Amino acid sequence: MQVREAMSSQVLVVGPEHTLRQAAQMMSARGIGSAVVIDPDSEGVGIMTERDVLNAIGAGLDCDVERTGAHLTWDVVYAGPEWTVEEAAAAMARGGFRHLVVLDGREVAGVISVRDIMRVWSANRMVNTG
């Protein structure tokens, strides 16, 4: 199965000037664990995860003051929509992260998470054993 079949194409995109609280509220409302951060003044796409918010809170930072641009990963490993789910899982395991931004060319096509991979694998297992 390819990443395009397992990923979420409904991606939360925030700017680097959103506060951590704003980003966390939007992530919570959508029941997702990451937000893609696009900074029009820089090249590339970053990602902020629930872990980034947790680390900021744990460090005693003010989530109403801190901006997403200061709490995200710019050094992102991107998946292609034609990757296999196995390739995405291997990249996540190597990098120690739970989300991959999926790029189709230079455009954000979606995000694939460990949860997406587990859902696909468990559904396939039930089909193949049941």
All heavy atoms as an XYZ file, in Angstrom:
969
protein
N       0.840     -1.178      0.000
C       0.000      0.000      0.000
C       0.888      1.244      0.000
O       1.919      1.270      0.653
C      -0.901     -0.003      1.231
C      -1.694      1.261      1.363
S      -2.890      1.242      2.721
C      -4.183      0.285      1.950
N       0.435      2.260     -0.703
C       1.198      3.498     -0.792
C       0.753      4.503      0.276
O      -0.381      4.451      0.768
C       1.025      4.134     -2.169
C       1.686      3.347     -3.285
C       1.574      4.072     -4.610
O       0.530      4.624     -4.932
N       2.657      4.061     -5.376
N       1.669      5.421      0.584
C       1.402      6.459      1.569
C       0.148      7.242      1.207
O      -0.664      7.568      2.077
C       2.636      7.384      1.712
C       2.286      8.682      2.408
C       3.760      6.664      2.449
N      -0.056      7.539     -0.067
C      -1.229      8.326     -0.485
C      -2.543      7.688     -0.051
O      -3.531      8.376      0.158
C      -1.222      8.567     -1.990
C      -1.656      7.405     -2.831
C      -1.780      7.719     -4.325
N      -0.488      7.763     -4.988
C       0.108      8.861     -5.452
N      -0.455     10.026     -5.344
N       1.286      8.809     -6.027
N      -2.554      6.368      0.113
C      -3.775      5.666      0.520
C      -3.970      5.662      2.032
O      -5.084      5.413      2.499
C      -3.726      4.231      0.013
C      -3.625      4.127     -1.498
C      -3.280      2.726     -1.943
O      -2.072      2.411     -2.051
O      -4.226      1.948     -2.171
N      -2.910      5.912      2.794
C      -2.981      5.838      4.251
C      -2.929      7.201      4.932
O      -3.371      7.337      6.063
C      -1.829      4.977      4.776
N      -2.400      8.202      4.246
C      -2.178      9.515      4.862
C      -3.492     10.262      5.070
O      -4.508      9.953      4.466
C      -1.265     10.367      3.988
C      -1.930     10.826      2.707
S      -0.796     11.773      1.681
C      -1.943     12.386      0.449
N      -3.408     11.260      5.916
C      -4.505     12.200      6.070
C      -4.236     13.371      5.134
O      -3.171     13.997      5.201
C      -4.573     12.704      7.508
O      -5.510     13.744      7.598
N      -5.173     13.642      4.258
C      -4.989     14.768      3.344
C      -5.573     16.059      3.921
O      -5.353     17.137      3.383
C      -5.609     14.465      1.979
O      -6.981     14.193      2.127
N      -6.280     15.946      5.035
C      -6.796     17.121      5.744
C      -5.710     17.564      6.718
O      -5.591     17.042      7.815
C      -8.083     16.779      6.490
C      -9.211     16.358      5.584
C      -9.652     17.485      4.668
O      -9.744     18.639      5.075
N      -9.926     17.157      3.422
N      -4.907     18.532      6.298
C      -3.737     18.950      7.056
C      -4.000     20.304      7.710
O      -4.500     21.222      7.061
C      -2.509     19.058      6.123
C      -1.288     19.544      6.870
C      -2.235     17.711      5.464
N      -3.654     20.396      8.987
C      -3.705     21.681      9.671
C      -2.431     22.435      9.331
O      -1.334     21.951      9.579
C      -3.808     21.478     11.183
C      -3.702     22.748     12.033
C      -4.822     23.738     11.701
C      -3.706     22.390     13.507
N      -2.585     23.605      8.738
C      -1.446     24.455      8.398
C      -1.532     25.710      9.251
O      -2.582     26.363      9.295
C      -1.446     24.831      6.900
C      -0.306     25.777      6.579
C      -1.359     23.572      6.035
N      -0.441     26.018      9.943
C      -0.364     27.233     10.736
C       0.864     28.021     10.312
O       1.768     27.477      9.676
C      -0.310     26.937     12.258
C      -1.560     26.210     12.717
C       0.933     26.165     12.632
N       0.876     29.269     10.678
C       2.027     30.114     10.393
C       2.974     30.151     11.579
O       2.607     29.755     12.689
N       4.172     30.643     11.373
C       5.163     30.674     12.451
C       4.823     31.674     13.557
O       5.404     31.620     14.636
C       6.452     31.076     11.731
C       5.992     31.815     10.520
C       4.700     31.178     10.126
N       3.863     32.559     13.316
C       3.496     33.558     14.319
C       2.309     33.141     15.186
O       1.945     33.863     16.117
C       3.218     34.906     13.641
C       4.472     35.536     13.058
C       5.558     35.756     14.110
O       5.248     36.240     15.220
O       6.727     35.420     13.825
N       1.688     32.008     14.889
C       0.638     31.517     15.784
C       1.267     31.204     17.135
O       2.405     30.741     17.206
C      -0.008     30.234     15.233
C      -1.017     30.472     14.178
N      -0.707     30.505     12.841
C      -2.354     30.677     14.265
C      -1.807     30.727     12.141
N      -2.810     30.842     12.972
N       0.518     31.427     18.205
C       1.031     31.047     19.518
C       0.906     29.533     19.679
O       0.127     28.879     18.968
C       0.257     31.732     20.664
O      -1.089     31.246     20.663
C       0.304     33.245     20.545
N       1.662     29.013     20.632
C       1.540     27.575     20.907
C       0.137     27.222     21.347
O      -0.388     26.175     20.977
C       2.558     27.143     21.964
C       4.017     27.182     21.550
C       4.900     26.679     22.683
C       4.262     26.368     20.291
N      -0.494     28.102     22.121
C      -1.865     27.813     22.552
C      -2.810     27.749     21.359
O      -3.654     26.855     21.263
C      -2.375     28.849     23.555
C      -3.810     28.510     24.027
C      -4.332     29.432     25.103
N      -3.415     29.629     26.204
C      -3.256     28.776     27.235
N      -3.946     27.652     27.258
N      -2.417     29.053     28.203
N      -2.704     28.694     20.428
C      -3.562     28.677     19.240
C      -3.373     27.383     18.458
O      -4.353     26.740     18.060
C      -3.248     29.875     18.343
C      -3.697     31.203     18.893
C      -3.161     32.368     18.075
O      -2.026     32.343     17.588
N      -3.982     33.402     17.931
N      -2.122     27.001     18.237
C      -1.854     25.772     17.489
C      -2.385     24.560     18.245
O      -3.012     23.679     17.645
C      -0.354     25.635     17.224
N      -2.167     24.515     19.553
C      -2.643     23.385     20.359
C      -4.165     23.300     20.336
O      -4.734     22.200     20.244
C      -2.134     23.505     21.793
N      -4.841     24.440     20.411
C      -6.302     24.441     20.365
C      -6.817     23.910     19.025
O      -7.772     23.135     18.982
C      -6.847     25.841     20.635
C      -6.711     26.263     22.074
C      -7.055     27.716     22.311
O      -6.900     28.571     21.437
N      -7.526     28.024     23.516
N      -6.168     24.334     17.938
C      -6.596     23.850     16.615
C      -6.321     22.359     16.462
O      -7.149     21.621     15.911
C      -5.905     24.655     15.514
C      -6.418     26.079     15.392
S      -5.677     26.984     14.007
C      -4.156     27.553     14.739
N      -5.170     21.898     16.952
C      -4.846     20.475     16.881
C      -5.846     19.670     17.706
O      -6.357     18.643     17.249
C      -3.408     20.234     17.362
C      -2.358     20.749     16.388
S      -0.673     20.918     17.070
C      -0.351     19.337     17.779
N      -6.145     20.149     18.903
C      -7.091     19.463     19.785
C      -8.486     19.391     19.168
O      -9.135     18.341     19.198
C      -7.142     20.173     21.135
O      -8.073     19.568     21.982
N      -8.945     20.495     18.595
C     -10.281     20.533     17.988
C     -10.409     19.541     16.840
O     -11.494     19.009     16.591
C     -10.591     21.946     17.494
N      -9.306     19.277     16.158
C      -9.331     18.352     15.019
C      -8.929     16.932     15.404
O      -8.965     16.031     14.580
C      -8.402     18.862     13.916
C      -8.936     20.118     13.227
C      -7.864     20.747     12.338
N      -8.342     21.876     11.577
C      -8.512     23.104     12.070
N      -8.265     23.363     13.332
N      -8.934     24.096     11.296
N      -8.496     16.744     16.646
C      -8.088     15.420     17.108
C      -6.831     14.918     16.414
O      -6.726     13.729     16.114
N      -5.888     15.833     16.162
C      -4.655     15.458     15.464
C      -3.445     15.826     16.314
O      -3.538     16.642     17.232
C      -4.552     16.128     14.079
C      -4.639     17.658     14.197
C      -5.641     15.595     13.152
C      -4.424     18.400     12.893
N      -2.322     15.237     16.003
C      -1.121     15.428     16.802
C      -0.042     16.267     16.161
O       1.071     16.321     16.683
N      -0.357     16.921     15.043
C       0.675     17.734     14.399
C       0.040     18.842     13.567
O      -1.126     18.762     13.190
C       1.567     16.876     13.500
O       0.829     16.390     12.396
N       0.868     19.850     13.325
C       0.471     20.947     12.437
C       1.646     21.237     11.520
O       2.794     21.289     11.967
C       0.110     22.190     13.235
N       1.369     21.412     10.254
C       2.396     21.805      9.293
C       2.553     23.315      9.421
O       1.574     24.052      9.493
C       1.983     21.402      7.862
C       2.914     22.017      6.835
C       1.960     19.880      7.741
N       3.802     23.752      9.483
C       4.086     25.178      9.617
C       4.742     25.655      8.332
O       5.782     25.134      7.924
C       4.997     25.465     10.822
C       5.242     26.968     10.964
C       4.398     24.901     12.100
N       4.089     26.609      7.705
C       4.629     27.192      6.476
C       4.951     28.651      6.758
O       4.083     29.421      7.158
C       3.639     27.057      5.309
C       3.382     25.574      5.022
C       4.171     27.773      4.072
C       2.385     25.298      3.922
N       6.217     28.978      6.566
C       6.680     30.346      6.758
C       6.912     30.946      5.381
O       7.808     30.521      4.659
C       7.979     30.355      7.560
C       8.471     31.754      7.876
O       7.947     32.725      7.295
O       9.387     31.880      8.696
N       6.111     31.929      4.993
C       6.262     32.502      3.655
C       7.614     33.177      3.430
O       8.014     33.394      2.298
C       5.117     33.511      3.558
C       4.657     33.741      4.945
C       5.056     32.551      5.760
N       8.336     33.471      4.518
C       9.638     34.132      4.397
C      10.810     33.161      4.369
O      11.962     33.585      4.336
C       9.836     35.118      5.554
C       8.823     36.250      5.503
O       8.414     36.623      4.383
O       8.440     36.740      6.578
N      10.527     31.865      4.425
C      11.628     30.896      4.372
C      11.264     29.776      3.409
O      10.120     29.608      3.030
C      11.914     30.323      5.765
O      10.946     29.360      6.120
N      12.247     29.016      3.048
C      12.015     27.892      2.147
C      11.714     26.650      2.975
O      12.266     26.465      4.050
C      13.260     27.643      1.292
C      13.584     28.813      0.412
C      13.608     28.423     -1.047
O      13.453     27.236     -1.361
O      13.781     29.328     -1.856
N      10.873     25.822      2.478
C      10.599     24.566      3.145
C       9.367     24.602      4.013
O       8.709     25.626      4.186
N       9.091     23.453      4.572
C       7.916     23.227      5.390
C       8.392     22.619      6.696
O       9.210     21.701      6.693
C       6.955     22.250      4.673
C       5.784     21.880      5.557
C       6.472     22.844      3.358
N       7.879     23.129      7.804
C       8.206     22.574      9.107
C       7.012     21.846      9.690
O       5.905     21.902      9.149
N       7.240     21.170     10.801
C       6.152     20.484     11.484
C       6.283     20.727     12.980
O       7.383     20.743     13.526
C       6.125     18.975     11.154
C       4.867     18.308     11.711
C       7.395     18.289     11.642
C       4.619     16.906     11.185
N       5.146     20.961     13.609
C       5.079     21.084     15.054
C       4.164     19.981     15.550
O       3.075     19.786     14.999
C       4.517     22.438     15.467
C       4.655     22.663     16.962
S       3.799     24.126     17.524
C       2.145     23.490     17.555
N       4.611     19.264     16.556
C       3.824     18.149     17.074
C       3.388     18.409     18.507
O       3.876     19.331     19.164
C       4.634     16.835     17.028
O       5.715     16.924     17.968
C       5.150     16.556     15.624
N       2.510     17.559     18.972
C       2.057     17.661     20.355
C       3.235     17.550     21.320
O       3.229     18.168     22.384
C       1.002     16.589     20.632
C       1.482     15.178     20.356
C       0.351     14.187     20.128
O      -0.835     14.549     20.276
O       0.666     13.035     19.802
N       4.261     16.830     20.950
C       5.451     16.711     21.794
C       6.171     18.054     21.914
O       6.686     18.394     22.979
C       6.400     15.654     21.248
C       7.617     15.485     22.151
C       8.344     14.216     21.894
N       7.484     13.116     22.268
C       7.688     11.856     21.908
N       8.709     11.546     21.156
N       6.870     10.902     22.286
N       6.205     18.839     20.834
C       6.820     20.167     20.893
C       6.067     21.062     21.883
O       6.682     21.807     22.652
C       6.838     20.819     19.509
C       7.696     20.054     18.524
O       8.797     19.608     18.911
O       7.267     19.893     17.363
N       4.743     20.979     21.879
C       3.934     21.753     22.821
C       4.199     21.266     24.239
O       4.404     22.072     25.162
C       2.431     21.660     22.473
C       1.584     22.379     23.520
C       2.156     22.212     21.076
N       4.218     19.963     24.440
C       4.472     19.382     25.752
C       5.836     19.813     26.289
O       5.964     20.199     27.459
C       4.405     17.856     25.663
C       4.673     17.084     26.938
C       3.571     17.324     27.944
C       4.789     15.601     26.621
N       6.864     19.804     25.445
C       8.199     20.218     25.876
C       8.226     21.688     26.281
O       8.899     22.056     27.252
C       9.234     19.940     24.785
C       9.511     18.467     24.622
O       9.282     17.663     25.526
N      10.002     18.091     23.460
N       7.508     22.525     25.555
C       7.457     23.950     25.894
C       6.776     24.160     27.247
O       7.265     24.921     28.093
C       6.739     24.739     24.797
N       5.673     23.469     27.463
C       4.959     23.586     28.738
C       5.834     23.045     29.870
O       5.948     23.658     30.934
C       3.609     22.849     28.680
C       2.665     23.576     27.724
C       2.992     22.733     30.079
C       1.404     22.805     27.391
N       6.472     21.911     29.620
C       7.357     21.317     30.624
C       8.526     22.214     30.988
O       9.032     22.163     32.110
N       8.949     23.046     30.056
C      10.051     23.987     30.305
C       9.564     25.270     30.972
O      10.366     26.174     31.231
C      10.765     24.312     28.988
N       8.253     25.360     31.248
C       7.707     26.523     31.931
C       7.478     27.723     31.032
O       7.321     28.840     31.520
N       7.436     27.506     29.722
C       7.234     28.620     28.793
C       5.758     29.013     28.731
O       4.876     28.190     28.973
C       7.742     28.235     27.406
C       9.230     27.874     27.337
C       9.603     27.416     25.935
C      10.097     29.039     27.782
N       5.505     30.251     28.391
C       4.151     30.781     28.300
C       3.584     30.498     26.913
O       4.024     31.069     25.915
C       4.171     32.290     28.574
C       2.785     32.913     28.636
O       1.810     32.286     28.145
O       2.678     34.030     29.164
N       2.592     29.629     26.849
C       2.015     29.208     25.563
C       1.221     30.313     24.879
O       0.864     30.169     23.710
C       1.145     27.973     25.761
S       2.103     26.518     26.169
N       0.944     31.396     25.612
C       0.259     32.527     24.997
C       1.246     33.526     24.407
O       0.848     34.452     23.706
C      -0.636     33.231     26.016
C      -1.821     32.365     26.402
O      -2.463     31.800     25.490
O      -2.087     32.232     27.613
N       2.519     33.323     24.680
C       3.566     34.208     24.181
C       4.434     33.498     23.142
O       4.783     34.078     22.109
C       4.452     34.728     25.347
C       5.637     35.519     24.827
C       3.618     35.541     26.326
N       4.780     32.261     23.414
C       5.665     31.498     22.530
C       5.008     31.250     21.179
O       3.818     30.930     21.106
C       6.042     30.163     23.168
C       6.889     30.291     24.406
C       8.253     30.869     24.127
O       8.889     30.458     23.137
O       8.690     31.734     24.912
N       5.782     31.392     20.126
C       5.298     31.234     18.753
C       5.712     29.871     18.196
O       6.752     29.332     18.541
C       5.857     32.339     17.852
C       5.581     33.732     18.338
C       4.111     34.043     18.294
N       3.857     35.375     18.834
C       2.662     35.805     19.135
N       1.607     35.052     18.936
N       2.492     37.007     19.631
N       4.885     29.356     17.312
C       5.176     28.042     16.731
C       6.519     28.018     16.021
O       7.212     27.009     16.043
C       4.077     27.608     15.743
O       3.997     28.565     14.690
C       2.743     27.455     16.427
N       6.894     29.137     15.400
C       8.145     29.199     14.662
C       9.371     28.884     15.490
O      10.404     28.487     14.957
N       9.263     29.038     16.807
C      10.390     28.758     17.697
C      10.352     27.341     18.270
O      11.261     26.950     18.998
C      10.408     29.773     18.841
N       9.314     26.572     17.949
C       9.135     25.258     18.567
C       8.755     24.200     17.553
O       7.842     23.417     17.778
C       8.064     25.347     19.658
C       8.436     26.263     20.761
N       9.241     25.877     21.806
C       8.155     27.576     20.958
C       9.431     26.904     22.609
N       8.780     27.956     22.116
N       9.452     24.174     16.461
C       9.117     23.185     15.448
C      10.384     22.625     14.846
O      11.480     23.086     15.114
C       8.223     23.794     14.367
C       8.756     25.015     13.627
C       9.530     24.609     12.407
C       7.593     25.888     13.230
N      10.177     21.639     14.033
C      11.288     20.997     13.346
C      11.288     21.468     11.904
O      10.301     21.281     11.186
C      11.127     19.458     13.391
O      11.081     19.060     14.764
C      12.269     18.764     12.693
N      12.384     22.126     11.495
C      12.537     22.511     10.095
C      13.280     21.428      9.339
O      13.159     21.310      8.125
C      13.304     23.829      9.962
C      12.496     25.022     10.322
C      12.665     25.815     11.410
C      11.384     25.575      9.604
N      11.723     26.815     11.414
C      10.930     26.696     10.318
C      10.722     25.220      8.427
C       9.860     27.474      9.902
C       9.655     26.002      8.008
C       9.229     27.103      8.727
N      14.080     20.643     10.051
C      14.867     19.581      9.437
C      13.984     18.335      9.330
O      14.161     17.365     10.051
C      16.113     19.305     10.281
C      17.055     18.338      9.601
O      16.989     18.206      8.364
O      17.856     17.715     10.320
N      13.016     18.420      8.445
C      11.970     17.405      8.343
C      12.334     16.364      7.291
O      12.883     16.687      6.246
C      10.620     18.081      7.962
C       9.512     17.064      7.796
C      10.248     19.120      9.008
N      11.998     15.105      7.592
C      12.078     14.055      6.588
C      10.705     14.011      5.926
O       9.685     13.862      6.600
C      12.403     12.685      7.226
C      12.339     11.582      6.193
C      13.774     12.735      7.896
N      10.687     14.204      4.637
C       9.429     14.213      3.897
C       9.220     12.867      3.219
O      10.168     12.254      2.730
C       9.436     15.304      2.820
C       9.709     16.679      3.353
C      10.920     17.307      3.117
C       8.757     17.355      4.094
C      11.174     18.584      3.610
C       9.000     18.628      4.590
C      10.211     19.230      4.347
O      10.461     20.478      4.826
N       7.965     12.432      3.168
C       7.598     11.229      2.433
C       6.986     11.653      1.110
O       6.401     12.731      0.999
C       6.581     10.407      3.226
N       7.104     10.795      0.134
C       6.415     11.001     -1.130
C       5.135     10.193     -1.130
O       5.054      9.144     -0.477
N       4.111     10.637     -1.837
C       2.847      9.899     -1.852
C       2.977      8.504     -2.452
O       2.169      7.618     -2.158
C       1.914     10.781     -2.686
C       2.787     11.739     -3.407
C       4.062     11.848     -2.647
N       4.033      8.293     -3.261
C       4.224      6.978     -3.879
C       5.034      6.032     -3.010
O       5.174      4.847     -3.334
C       4.902      7.139     -5.251
C       6.355      7.564     -5.197
C       6.595      9.022     -4.798
O       5.658      9.843     -4.826
O       7.737      9.331     -4.436
N       5.564      6.513     -1.887
C       6.272      5.631     -0.957
C       5.332      4.528     -0.500
O       4.107      4.723     -0.435
C       6.692      6.388      0.290
C       7.904      7.248      0.194
C       8.440      7.809     -0.921
C       8.704      7.672      1.293
N       9.527      8.569     -0.575
C       9.713      8.500      0.774
C       8.653      7.454      2.661
C      10.664      9.091      1.584
C       9.604      8.050      3.465
C      10.610      8.852      2.929
N       5.890      3.405     -0.127
C       5.075      2.375      0.511
C       4.915      2.737      1.988
O       5.720      3.487      2.546
C       5.718      0.982      0.402
O       6.937      0.977      1.157
C       5.972      0.591     -1.050
N       3.892      2.191      2.601
C       3.679      2.400      4.025
C       4.873      1.849      4.804
O       5.287      2.420      5.810
C       2.345      1.759      4.465
C       2.179      1.791      5.963
C       1.178      2.458      3.782
N       5.446      0.767      4.312
C       6.627      0.180      4.964
C       7.808      1.149      4.927
O       8.550      1.282      5.904
C       7.007     -1.147      4.310
C       6.022     -2.276      4.561
C       4.774     -2.222      3.670
O       4.707     -1.404      2.714
O       3.845     -3.001      3.955
N       7.999      1.848      3.808
C       9.078      2.838      3.716
C       8.847      3.983      4.703
O       9.793      4.458      5.350
C       9.180      3.399      2.291
C       9.734      2.427      1.280
C       9.634      2.943     -0.145
O       8.552      3.429     -0.545
O      10.660      2.862     -0.858
N       7.608      4.414      4.832
C       7.286      5.486      5.777
C       7.555      5.028      7.209
O       8.138      5.770      8.006
C       5.825      5.923      5.615
N       7.135      3.814      7.535
C       7.368      3.282      8.890
C       8.857      3.177      9.181
O       9.306      3.521     10.289
C       6.695      1.919      9.039
N       9.639      2.744      8.209
C      11.087      2.632      8.397
C      11.721      4.008      8.608
O      12.595      4.174      9.466
C      11.726      1.924      7.207
N      11.273      5.012      7.859
C      11.797      6.369      8.026
C      11.460      6.910      9.410
O      12.289      7.566     10.055
C      11.247      7.290      6.934
N      10.248      6.632      9.885
C       9.856      7.068     11.222
C      10.709      6.383     12.285
O      11.158      7.034     13.241
C       8.373      6.761     11.465
C       7.428      7.629     10.701
S       5.729      7.093     11.066
C       4.827      8.138      9.950
N      10.928      5.098     12.123
C      11.737      4.361     13.096
C      13.173      4.879     13.113
O      13.748      5.080     14.188
C      11.707      2.865     12.778
N      13.752      5.108     11.943
C      15.124      5.631     11.866
C      15.240      7.006     12.509
O      16.202      7.301     13.202
C      15.591      5.729     10.410
C      16.135      4.466      9.820
C      16.831      4.723      8.483
N      16.044      5.479      7.527
C      15.138      4.964      6.689
N      14.914      3.663      6.678
N      14.462      5.743      5.854
N      14.261      7.861     12.258
C      14.320      9.235     12.743
C      13.785      9.428     14.150
O      13.987     10.468     14.759
N      13.061      8.433     14.659
C      12.496      8.543     16.003
C      11.344      9.520     16.099
O      11.173     10.197     17.101
N      10.541      9.613     15.040
C       9.388     10.506     15.072
C       8.136      9.771     14.647
O       8.202      8.666     14.120
C       9.607     11.776     14.235
C      10.377     11.550     12.957
C       9.758     11.020     11.830
C      11.717     11.867     12.887
C      10.462     10.820     10.669
C      12.440     11.660     11.719
C      11.816     11.136     10.612
N       6.987     10.423     14.885
C       5.691      9.767     14.680
C       4.864     10.348     13.553
O       3.760      9.878     13.299
C       4.883      9.825     15.979
C       5.564      9.082     17.118
C       4.835      9.238     18.416
N       4.919     10.635     18.836
C       4.102     11.185     19.723
N       3.139     10.496     20.263
N       4.239     12.449     20.051
N       5.389     11.373     12.876
C       4.669     12.013     11.768
C       5.631     12.295     10.624
O       6.773     12.665     10.861
C       4.072     13.358     12.216
C       3.109     13.253     13.341
N       3.512     13.252     14.658
C       1.761     13.158     13.350
C       2.439     13.152     15.426
N       1.369     13.101     14.662
N       5.139     12.136      9.416
C       5.876     12.537      8.222
C       4.992     13.453      7.393
O       3.821     13.137      7.140
C       6.227     11.331      7.345
C       7.283     10.352      7.815
C       7.366      9.180      6.839
C       8.626     11.036      7.941
N       5.551     14.570      6.985
C       4.859     15.431      6.031
C       5.009     14.784      4.661
O       6.100     14.349      4.291
C       5.468     16.850      6.026
C       4.815     17.716      4.959
C       5.330     17.498      7.400
N       3.921     14.694      3.926
C       3.932     14.105      2.594
C       3.926     15.233      1.570
O       3.013     16.055      1.556
C       2.719     13.172      2.373
C       2.775     12.543      0.997
C       2.646     12.110      3.466
N       4.975     15.265      0.754
C       5.081     16.283     -0.286
C       4.896     15.645     -1.651
O       5.469     14.591     -1.938
C       6.455     16.972     -0.254
C       6.763     17.870      0.932
C       8.140     18.511      0.745
C       5.705     18.943      1.129
N       4.091     16.293     -2.461
C       3.932     15.909     -3.861
C       4.568     17.046     -4.657
O       3.970     18.112     -4.809
C       2.460     15.742     -4.207
C       2.243     15.080     -5.554
O       3.244     14.773     -6.231
O       1.069     14.873     -5.918
N       5.801     16.827     -5.063
C       6.579     17.923     -5.631
C       6.959     18.854     -4.500
O       7.565     18.451     -3.524
N       6.528     20.109     -4.592
C       6.793     21.088     -3.520
C       5.543     21.381     -2.696
O       5.568     22.215     -1.796
C       7.334     22.368     -4.127
C       8.676     22.182     -4.805
C       9.172     23.480     -5.375
N       9.432     24.431     -4.287
C      10.615     24.956     -4.040
N      11.634     24.636     -4.788
N      10.759     25.813     -3.051
N       4.446     20.712     -3.015
C       3.174     20.961     -2.341
C       2.916     19.939     -1.235
O       3.184     18.747     -1.408
C       2.021     20.897     -3.348
C       2.101     21.937     -4.437
C       1.975     23.357     -3.899
O       1.118     23.600     -3.025
O       2.754     24.221     -4.357
N       2.361     20.405     -0.121
C       1.983     19.508      0.966
C       0.741     18.735      0.534
O      -0.302     19.321      0.238
C       1.701     20.292      2.269
C       1.188     19.351      3.353
C       2.943     21.039      2.729
N       0.888     17.415      0.471
C      -0.223     16.554      0.067
C      -0.936     15.956      1.270
O      -2.098     15.573      1.176
C       0.288     15.435     -0.837
N      -0.230     15.870      2.402
C      -0.826     15.278      3.584
C       0.205     15.032      4.664
O       1.347     15.467      4.562
N      -0.241     14.322      5.695
C       0.617     13.893      6.788
C       0.275     12.441      7.057
O      -0.897     12.058      7.071
C       0.381     14.732      8.064
C       1.140     14.160      9.257
C       0.781     16.183      7.836
N       1.309     11.630      7.257
C       1.078     10.246      7.668
C       1.680     10.075      9.053
O       2.781     10.551      9.323
C       1.644      9.217      6.659
C       1.219      7.806      7.059
C       3.143      9.360      6.477
C       1.402      6.762      5.979
N       0.911      9.441      9.917
C       1.328      9.258     11.303
C       1.444      7.772     11.621
O       0.970      6.914     10.865
C       0.313      9.900     12.249
O      -0.906      9.181     12.217
N       2.054      7.493     12.751
C       2.134      6.119     13.221
C       0.722      5.549     13.355
O       0.478      4.393     13.007
C       2.906      6.041     14.559
C       2.769      4.672     15.199
C       4.367      6.392     14.354
N      -0.208      6.360     13.815
C      -1.596      5.910     13.964
C      -2.182      5.488     12.612
O      -2.886      4.482     12.514
C      -2.438      7.020     14.585
C      -3.881      6.586     14.810
C      -4.685      7.675     15.475
N      -4.171      7.891     16.814
C      -4.185      9.057     17.436
N      -4.675     10.125     16.854
N      -3.714      9.170     18.654
N      -1.884      6.256     11.544
C      -2.360      5.894     10.209
C      -1.799      4.535      9.788
O      -2.516      3.701      9.233
C      -1.947      6.945      9.175
C      -2.591      8.299      9.410
O      -3.758      8.349      9.843
O      -1.905      9.312      9.153
N      -0.517      4.335     10.043
C       0.125      3.075      9.659
C      -0.466      1.919     10.448
O      -0.775      0.862      9.879
C       1.653      3.174      9.839
C       2.214      4.159      8.800
C       2.317      1.799      9.718
C       3.666      4.521      8.996
N      -0.667      2.095     11.745
C      -1.278      1.031     12.554
C      -2.678      0.695     12.066
O      -3.062     -0.472     12.001
C      -1.297      1.431     14.030
C       0.075      1.453     14.650
S       0.190      1.936     16.403
C      -1.444      2.183     16.955
N      -3.449      1.738     11.716
C      -4.821      1.520     11.221
C      -4.812      0.667      9.956
O      -5.556     -0.302      9.836
C      -5.492      2.875     10.945
C      -6.888      2.779     10.346
C      -7.478      4.159     10.063
N      -6.573      5.145      9.499
C      -6.206      5.184      8.206
N      -6.658      4.291      7.361
N      -5.381      6.123      7.768
N      -3.931      1.016      9.029
C      -3.849      0.290      7.758
C      -3.388     -1.149      7.984
O      -3.955     -2.087      7.441
C      -2.898      1.025      6.783
C      -2.535      0.160      5.593
C      -3.524      2.328      6.326
N      -2.343     -1.312      8.777
C      -1.814     -2.652      9.011
C      -2.811     -3.537      9.758
O      -2.951     -4.710      9.447
C      -0.489     -2.584      9.748
C       0.654     -2.199      8.840
C       0.629     -2.097      7.474
C       1.982     -1.858      9.222
N       1.856     -1.716      7.007
C       2.697     -1.567      8.040
C       2.624     -1.765     10.446
C       4.036     -1.204      8.072
C       3.940     -1.397     10.472
C       4.647     -1.125      9.303
N      -3.517     -2.970     10.746
C      -4.478     -3.787     11.462
C      -5.672     -4.150     10.574
O      -6.187     -5.269     10.635
C      -4.951     -3.116     12.749
O      -5.678     -1.950     12.472
N      -6.106     -3.228      9.710
C      -7.203     -3.532      8.787
C      -6.778     -4.607      7.797
O      -7.547     -5.540      7.506
C      -7.627     -2.272      8.044
N      -5.558     -4.511      7.288
C      -5.052     -5.531      6.363
C      -4.924     -6.881      7.041
O      -5.207     -7.912      6.453
C      -3.708     -5.122      5.757
C      -3.864     -4.068      4.681
O      -4.958     -3.843      4.169
N      -2.775     -3.401      4.351
N      -4.487     -6.884      8.274
C      -4.348     -8.134      9.021
C      -5.699     -8.804      9.223
O      -5.831    -10.008      9.059
C      -3.679     -7.866     10.367
C      -3.451     -9.109     11.177
C      -2.743     -8.770     12.489
N      -2.750     -9.900     13.361
C      -1.753    -10.755     13.470
N      -0.674    -10.599     12.759
N      -1.842    -11.784     14.298
N      -6.714     -8.005      9.524
C      -8.062     -8.576      9.735
C      -8.599     -9.149      8.431
O      -9.247    -10.193      8.427
C      -8.993     -7.522     10.304
C      -8.617     -7.137     11.733
S      -9.813     -6.102     12.527
C     -11.172     -7.232     12.718
N      -8.336     -8.467      7.316
C      -8.795     -8.954      6.008
C      -8.083    -10.263      5.667
O      -8.697    -11.204      5.173
C      -8.553     -7.888      4.909
C      -8.715     -8.475      3.528
C      -9.494     -6.716      5.120
N      -6.789    -10.325      5.934
C      -5.998    -11.494      5.572
C      -6.166    -12.674      6.499
O      -5.856    -13.796      6.136
C      -4.508    -11.127      5.485
C      -4.231    -10.173      4.329
O      -4.922    -10.207      3.316
N      -3.242     -9.318      4.495
N      -6.673    -12.444      7.741
C      -6.840    -13.556      8.672
C      -8.297    -13.903      8.904
O      -8.593    -14.900      9.523
C      -6.182    -13.233     10.041
O      -6.819    -12.084     10.597
C      -4.703    -13.027      9.898
N      -9.178    -13.036      8.474
C     -10.588    -13.247      8.811
C     -11.334    -13.635      7.632
O     -12.297    -14.100      7.359
